[in-house]
Amino acid sequence: MAANLISYLTKVMHQDLTTAAKNVNCWSGITTSMPLLGAFIADAYAGRYLMIMVSSSVYIAVHTITTHVRFRGVN
């Protein structure tokens, strides 16, 4: 995954290799730590089932929006 993302950032987004590697490392660290943050919030404040409903709703909304934007011009 990281190699593909670095290739995309260097070839399509025209970033230099060091900047692309730094961005991929930051992305990887943030996406790895997000479940821990979500688990802490769920345990401390929201409750397990409310957090599952909220995160599932956000997931469905984001994928619906990106699918709509992506295929908006296709007839």
N, C-alpha and C positions, 0 to 999 in steps of 0.2 A: 504494500500500500504506500509506504513512504517513498519508494523509488518512483512509482507512478506519479505521485504528487509532486515530487521534485522535478521530474521530467515535464509535467504540465506547467509548473511555475517558471521553469527556465525557458521552455520553448514557446509556450503560448503567452504567458504573462511577461516574458522578457526580463525576468529577474536574474541577477548573477547567482552563481552556485552557492556562495556563502549565505546570502540573504534567503534564498530558497530553503537551504538546510536549516537555518535558524527558524524560519516560519513553520516548517514541518515539525521541528522539535517542540515549538510552543504549542502548535495544534495538537500534537500527540500528548503532551503533558496535560493540557486542559481537558481533552476528551477522556483521558484516563482518570482524572480526578473528579469529574462531574458526577459519576455514580456515588462516590463517597459523600459529596455535598448533598445530593438528593436524599441519600439514606439518612444523613444527620437531620435534615429538615423534616423528613417524614417521621423519624423516631421522636424528635424533640417537640415538634410543633403541630404538624398536620395530621398525623395518623397514616397508617399504611394504605388504607383503601381510598382515602381522599387523594393522597399523592398519586396513586395508580390512576385514578380517574383524571386528575389534572394533567399528568404527563401524557397519558394516552390521548386526551383531547388536543393537547398542543401538537403531538406527533401527527395525528390525523389532519389537523388544520394546516400544518406546514406542508405536508405531502399533497394535500388537496390544492393548496395555492400554487405550489411549484409545478404540479402536473397541469393545472389550468394555464399557467403562464407559459409553460414549455410547449403545450400543444394548442395554444390559442390560434395560431395561424394555419393549422392543418385543417383541411376540409374533408 
